[in-house]
Every structure is written in C-alpha cells, then in structure tokens.
Amino acid sequence: MWKSTIGVPASSHLPSFAHVYHLSNLRHALPKSVVRYGSRFRCSSLSRSSFFRTAENRRNLSSNNYILNSRQLRVSPTSQLVPTTPSHKEVTPESSIVDLRVQFDDLSSRYSGNGSQHFANLVEKIFPFKLDKFQLDALSALCNGQSVVLSAPTGAGKTIIGEAAIYLALCRRMRVFYTTPLKALSNQKFYDFKKQFGEKRIGLLTGDVTVNRDADIVVMTTEVYRNMLYAESTEAGESTPITDSLFAVVFDEFHYLNDRDRGTVWEESVIHSPEHVLLVALSATMSNTGDVRDWFSNVQGPTELVTSSDRPVPLKFGYCDSEGITPLFADERRRNLVSKRDRKGFGGKERGSSKDNKSELKLHPKLLRRLKEAKDKNIGDARSRRGSTLDEELTEQQIKKLKYMEVVERNKSRRRPRHTEIPSFPYVVRLLQRREMLPGIIFIFSRAGCDKAARLASSSWEDLVSPKEQKMLRERLDAFTAEHPGLVQKDRIELAMKGISSHHAGLLPLWKICVEELFQDGLIKVVFATETLAAGINMPARTTVISSLSKRTGDIGFTNLTTSEVLQMAGRAGRRGKDTVGHSVILRSRNEGALEAFKVLTAGVDALESKFTPNYGMVLNLLSSRPLKDAKKLVDRSFGNFLRERESIQGSSESGARPTAEDLLTRKREKQALEAVLAEAEDFVKSVDEGQLRSYVKCLERVKAEKRALAYLVQQSIDMDAEMIEDTLTFAPTGTRLLLKDRGQTPSTGAERRQKRREYSAALTAAGKGDGGEELKSFYFGLVDLEMAELESECEDEEQKVVEAIFLDLYDNMEGGSPMFFAVDAHGELRVFAHTAVARLFYEEEPVEVGKYAGEWADVSLPGRSQWKSIAFDQFSAPLPTRLDGLIPVARQWQAERARQERDDSNSESLSGLVDMNRPEILAQKKRVQKAKDMVLQHELHADNRIKTIISAKRAIPKIRGSLDGTIDPYGTKRRKGKRSTRYSRLSEREEDASNVNTDNNSHRAAHNTNWDDFMSLTSVLQHYGFLDDSYNVTSLGSLGAKVRSENELWTSLMLLEPSLNDISPVHLGAVLGASLIENSRPDVYIAQEVSNDAKKSLEKAATERARLFAVQNEFQVEAPIYLDAELMGIVEMWASGISWVELLSNTSLQEGDACRILRRVLDLLRQIQHLPVVSEELKRNAKRAIALLDRFPVTDDRTYVVRDNEREEEFDV
C-alpha cells in the first residue's frame, strides 16, 4: 500500500461529508502515476468524467479547492484511487523534508561518487505527476553538478526545475536563492513556497519586505542578490560568506537581461556568483539560448542547455475588429504555433529566411478578402477622381492642387475605415463572454487607458458573474474594505463587484494583490492590465487580448512591440488542466490591422543582448576587494564582451591573416619608442615631490571643474532665455536688436577627437619608421597645454561666436515647417533663421527705425531658396537686397558699441553678451572659479618653469601604458583602436615564430570592449571627489559610496555628506533626499503643497554641487543621472506632517500607487542611513526621526512592505 509523502490530516478530525483539501496538501498525497492538470488531477486508469461532471465540482476545482471522499485515499496496484484506512499521524512539509533527507543520505552512502541518476529519480518521485522530458533533462543536469539554461513556453512547467533545485539543496542541507525581476512576483513566489515547504524554511528579501533572511530558501529580487555578492566581496574575512552554504541560484524570467535600464543587474549577478554555486536560468522568450549557455560555461562552469517547444495548452491566435473575432491564420491545425518558435518565426524558419514561410503559413482567407476589398476601393476612388477631370483644361497650379487634394482624400479614406473598424471594449468583453472565452486579460499600454476601458466595459448590460459569485465577491470585498477603510476608491470596488478590474502600477500594492487573488479564484472575469502583468505573475487566463501592437516608450515616443513582447503577453492564455486551448486575440487599432498582426507573429523571436553598464557602485565594490587588473578581468566577463570576443576570434581565424616580418619590425620599433617615452616621463615625475605634484594637479582639476560648473549655469540661463525667445520672437517689433549664433566656426568635440587620433597615428607611424619616438614625445607631453591655458579664460563657453543683427520680420515665403525670420547682420548679409538660432533678444533697448535707413523696405523682393547658403540647420545667409544696405552701418555701429562696453566694464556681460553674468548664482560661481585659480597661482610648484612638462609626463604615463597593454585609450577618447593599443602584448612570441601566430585573446577583448573604458571614466570621477586615491584604492569616502544603493551612488553620497542635512527638521529631511532620487517625468502632475523654505535652502546648496558633478561627468564622458527635482516632494512633507492617506490623495493628482512608491523609496534611503559609514551621527539620528514620521499604513503594511529593523540592518549591508 502506498503512503503519502506529505500527509493528509487524520480522518478522525473529519466530518462525514465531503472534505476540501488545498493543492499544497493534495499534490503530495498522490503518487507519480497520477497526472497533474494544473488545479485538477486524474489517474491513468480512472475516469475523470464522473467527478468533474457537475458544475459545483468544477467551480470548487477552479478555486484550488479539491473535493474528496470523507476517507483518505490510497492507490491500488491498478493505479485507481480507492478508500483506505485513515492514518492518525499528520505529516507536515517539515517532516517530509526530514524523510527526504534520510533517503538522500542513504543513496549517498550506497552510491558514493556516482549516484546522480539515483538522486534525480528520488527528486522526480516527489512530484505527483510525470515530468516532461525537458524537465527530466534539466533535473539530471543539476544532479550532475551543472548549471542549467532553460527556455520553454509559458505554462510549460519551468518552475518545476526551480523547485527541483530547492529539493536538491535541502537534501544537501544547503541554501538556495530564488530571484525574480519584480517585487510582486517575489511576494507571490514567497507565499506559494511557504505553503509548499513550510513557513520556517522560507525567507523573503525585496527591499520593501524582509522576512526570515537566514532561511534555507530565500526569495528575493535580483538586485538584492547582486548587492549581497558585492557586500560579501567588500567584507571578506569579517564573517562567513553567505554564499559558502549556497547550493544554487534560480533566475526566474531571465529574459529581463534584455531590459534597457535593469539588464546589467542580471549580468553582474552571473559574473560575480561563486563558481561552486549552480545557476538556473529560466525564461520563456530566449532565442539565442546557445550563446547564453556558452557564456555561462565561460564564466561559471559546465552548463547544460535545455529547450522545449511544446506548449501544454495549445494557443490559438485571433483577430478582432468591429465585425467580430476571426482566426488570424488560415490553417486551424497550426494554432499551436507558439510552441514551434524556438530560434524561429512562426513559419518554422530561421529569422531572415522567409522564402518558404508564405507557403507554410498564410493569413486567414476572410481577412485576406477584406484587405483586397479595401485596396480595390481605394484604387477605384482615385481613378474616378482622376477621370472626372480628364476632359478639362487645367493649369499647372490646378494640377498640383488636384494631386494634393487626391492625396488628402486618399488618406482620409484610409483613416475613416480604420476608426470604424476598431472594436469598443464593451463589445470585446461581450464577444469573449458569449464565446465562453473568459476569464481574460486585456493588455492596454497606459494606466489611464486601463481605467477608462474598465469603466466602459462595466456599462455592458450583460452580467459577467453569477449571483453566487456576486455574493462571494461581496463577502471578500467587504472584508477588504472593513480591514482597510478608505484605502481603495469606491468606483474600483463597484467595478470589482461586476467582475471587472484594472491592474497597473498606479494602484496600491495591497489592492493589486486582492485583484490577483480574486482573478485566480475565478471571481473577477476581466482584467485590464499594462504589460507588467505579463512578467511572470501567476494570473493565467483562458484568453489574452492585445489592444495594440505599438506603445509609447518614455522619451522615445511610440515604438512597435517586438515578437518576444507579444508572445510574452499571449503566453498568459491557456490554463493547464482547465482549458483545452488558450486564446490570444489582437485587436484592430488606429495604426495596426490584420496584416501587421500577421507580420509580428511570423517574425523571429528577438535575441538577448547585453545591457552591461558599469556604475559608481560597481566600481567601488570591485576595487574594495581586488586590484584594478583583477577588476578588469571581471568586467571583461560580461555577456556582450563574451560575444564580441568570440566573434572577433572567429573572424580572424577565418581570415587567416598573419603579420609579416616587416610588420613585426614596425611593431618592435613602435614598442621601443613608447617604452623610451614612458621612461623619460617617469624620470620627469620623479624629479618633484609626489605629494606636491598630486596636490597641484588637483588644484588644476578644481579650476577646470569650477569652470565647467560655471558654464553649466550659464547654459542653464541661456536655455531659460531660449524659451522666452521662442514665445516672443513672432511678436518682436521691426528693428529689435538681437544676437545670432555664428555656428560652424568653432571645431566640434568630434573634430577635436579625430584630430587627436590623426596626430597619434602620425606619431606612431613615425616611430615605426625609426624616428626614436620624438613625435610621440611631442604628442604626449603637449596634452596639458589646453588645461594650463584654461587658467587664462573665465568660462569654457567664452569662445562661442555671435553676430549682431537688426530684426526685420517673419519670412512669409516658407511653405510649411517651422516659422523663419529674417534680419540684417553686421557682416552685411541677409540672415534667414529659426528661433533656435537667436542667442539673445534685447527687449530693453529701443528698436532701430528701419524705415529711416531702408525706406519702403517692406516691398523688397527677397532672395529665393536657391540663393541661400546654409550656415547651420536652423539658419541661412543670402545676398542682401540693395534697398537694405542702409542697415549695415547701423548693425556695425551697434557691434562696435558692444565691444567697447565689454572692454570698459569687465564685470558686465561676458560670453559675447549671450547672458547676463551678473545673476546671483553666476556671480557666486565666478567667485569659486577665481578662488580655485588663486590656489593654483599660490602653489609652490606653479613657479617651476618645468611644471607643464612634468604634468604632461604624469598624465602621459597611464596613456602610454595603455598603448602597450590595451587597458586605457592612448589618445584620451573613450573608444580605442585595438590594432594600435594591444599589438605589442605578445610581440616576442611572434618574433620567435611568425608563421605560427595565433590571434591574441587579449587583443580581441581590448579591440571591442568599451565597458572597461566606461569603468575607467568612472574611476576618474571618483578620484576627483576623493572616493578613490591615485592607486585606485577605495578611501573612507569611497566606502560610503560602496554601501549606498541608488541610481547614482556618488550623487547620493554627496547629498548625504551635505552638512545642512544634520540640522534640518525630520519633516523636511525626506523631501530633500527624495528630490535627489526621483525625477518628475509628467508635466501635468498637481501637488497642492510645495516644499518648505527650509527644504528649498538645502536644495539650493545641492544645486551648486549638482552643477559641479555634471561638469566633472561631462569632462570624463560619464553618463549617470543626477536628479534634483522637488516637484513631487510636497507629498513627502505632507505625509511626514501626519495627514491621513485620504487627505494626502485629495491634495495631489498622483495616483495612489505612485504616491506610495515615492514614499517607499524615500523610506528606503532613510533606512540605509542608519548603517552607512562616514555619515554623521546627527544625520543618523535625524533620519530615525524621519522614518518614524513616514512609516505608516498604507505606505508600509504587513503584506507588501514588512521591514524589521534588526533584519534591515543586515539587508542594507548587502
């Protein structure tokens, strides 16, 4: 007789009627021969029809409740479920794990060294259903000590492999981390695993929630795992590493590696994971799985690739317009197309090989017929319009006008049907209900769109829920509102009562969880959701509806959905064990129809691409525990660099190019010349005290940084003026004096870089020909000239050229496009320009009387476009009509007056009059510039006549070394030329045997790796601020930056070091820090209360530091966000002042989810402060008080934001 592994409660406690068992108990009470169908079970020789026949039983099953006979079950030798004698011993998940360990230990002792298959069999028996082949393959690889890369369709059972890894870890008495990309998904996995493995063995770490962090199984976001790895490396030797007892890390939804903003976290996690830890990457949308497997093998160790193309529930695609739902594809037998997409399009061919796709897969005949009819109608209409005018004699102008009107009408005729064909959401919901395709998820790519569609759908006269379901909904929703009064708007509750809801980031996390649970229990029938719901949250539906094939993406504008994105959403359809087929319907939209839907679904699935991007935190954490050269080895292990290196090696092996003896001689001379220049540079540097030289260089860099900050403030002022110019130029009176930008006279940054490259190449060529390195010496030792020359100028933008001009009027010969204006400039030319070409308008000065000097100038015939000469994209010059010659002396006289005024009054308008330099913030920054210059002039090394050469030599040393070993760009730009910079690393080996030269792997790595360039640029900024010393060691300030967690760790650290924060009120502290974390991207947000004056004072001081950091980052070509936006921080102060949640929302247009997220981010940073080094004790005490003010429901709750301070301390250490 078979006995259950994880038990069923003793029958002595059961009444005589039918009992309800939850899946977490029943799934372990059935043998392997019982096959699982999601929330149903069947046995191979047991008929399901008798049990599933009644609607009542089906409804109970759909809510994960399972009705059995009052007695327990056993399995007979014929695999039928029959009554058995009840057992009075309750078997818990904990006792079953203990029992499993005993069996594992027994197998280990019996099959020492070769028991992997027996271990796999043991774990396989745990699951009460037959595992698929791909699951068995993955399990076998884990038992053999291999990492696993698994790609399978959504719903195929990938999570089973994650569970198998957990069981193997528990058998070995080790730990396992289960990582997800989303906090919501982590929360869901945590509650699922808690039922399955027992509460004591499960922990959760998401940043918002910390529960049982020392558990055997810890569910966490990938960012938290990455932070753990960094903390472990920086605290080596202080305690036992967390990963010592770690068996495996599961990366769920691994395709997030493709995420533009967060993908680098996945790469860092893989790169820094210890070699003894097995990695399990689970994804449904990967096409280049072989590349990922090879990368894992390269950086981590043996890795098995497991793929599956079979969907357990076939997926049928449809197309919906105003005429109803039509199958998208012609062949209904091919409705399981998603299952055959691995590395291919739906036509079964590799991407790009569409030659035979059309014959294998076609659009449905009904849709083809509609497209043909629409095309014929447009052609017929155009012909009829042309035919009506054939016998008329038309002028050339009339013909042009007719053609124009024809195009307009054709476009109208195309647009009109599109709008009439778009189905309304109430219509779509009615169709789904009548076809029994509910429950369904309708994806809409805007929050407002989701809410609006939900309201419209609720207006339908048809009820989606039965009276019994309405009663259950009422009970559940009443319980929710009683527990959380006023938390959710009344209209959302009313919608939920009708079986409809929206789901997006603008909702409170607690309400979203409630919606998810109601949907899973079959009480909510339709959810209007954004695409984040497709990211793995367990909300399977019978049908998914995709409302559009394009979406707005940040500042980019509208972008088309990729095939992978469409499949990710479509794959949520089809519930295993409940549906025989899943449905995915694509709606007709304004811009996409059936043809566009067909194209996107028959295209190939996108490949994963590297998004690896170094940041300040990465730099500081790596250099905290290892030297620079070891840090480079880790950076070089990124996915993108691995692919580039492999491609480079393959390309060179195919080409078979080998250096000749003459090439080797040239390279030898180049190397000798570089080494000679390097030796001379080192001698120069040794001739002065190293400490003094370092101090002098820092003074020079301070001047440069302060001047860049001044330039930033000036540009900020110019930009403000530019907005005013755009608004007022159209109304400027004739004769207004203005300054026009003289573009093209100053070489661009790109031109300067190209010139540097040419100079370096010429010097290296001369060295190869035997000049001994003289030109190289001139190149390297002359790099400091520009930096020393900056002592003589006030601001870097002083060289920007302008020309004085007299404004005339709007140029009215333009046909469409932006409005253009014309003026007479001091060069004696006519300028035609857009508002962007105006540097400054002099509103305060009296306009010139143009009629006095040009007579009836309004009748002048202006030159046509053929006579214009382009100056820039927004302005042109043209010959000046004779009648306007009288304005030239006026413009030149004004030019002379301005020049004389600038000479007489040095404190007036510099920068050629582009901006008023007497503004308070600019004057304050000018004083800082002068103070920095004085420090240079007073330095004792400044009087040394050799100082320019010495500084040149000091800065040349790392550049020359970079030329020799390929670690630093030799000519000071980000991108290196690999053929030059690393061609000497194995010169001696090539000289020994030139005929057997193999490509140097290091050369390939350096030739294409820009990640290291970015890394070194970041180190330069950190050295400037004292977070790293000259030897790339992390300083005490750097230890602060290594511990901080934010988008820009350096900027956050500088904010925390601001002295004014020690004394600011706790009510205002959160607002000031929040302004440095969050930027308002929506101009229409309303908040009733602005930040207080105390907060504004602190923010004004921070603004100056922000300008300096911008300048330094620009200098070293670093792109990292530096937020300082107080627009949203009024809600932080209001919440800290103690107002209620309802009152807070009444004072802002922000949605409740946005308000909650802002307050939680501020809380996260405040909690970090308690455990950061270097930060003052006053700020720590102040932060504690601020936390006490902000830590209130519903910002924190017992489900989605649970933080115990004693556990949080360790979390922020990681």
Disulfide bonds with the S-S distance in Angstrom:
none
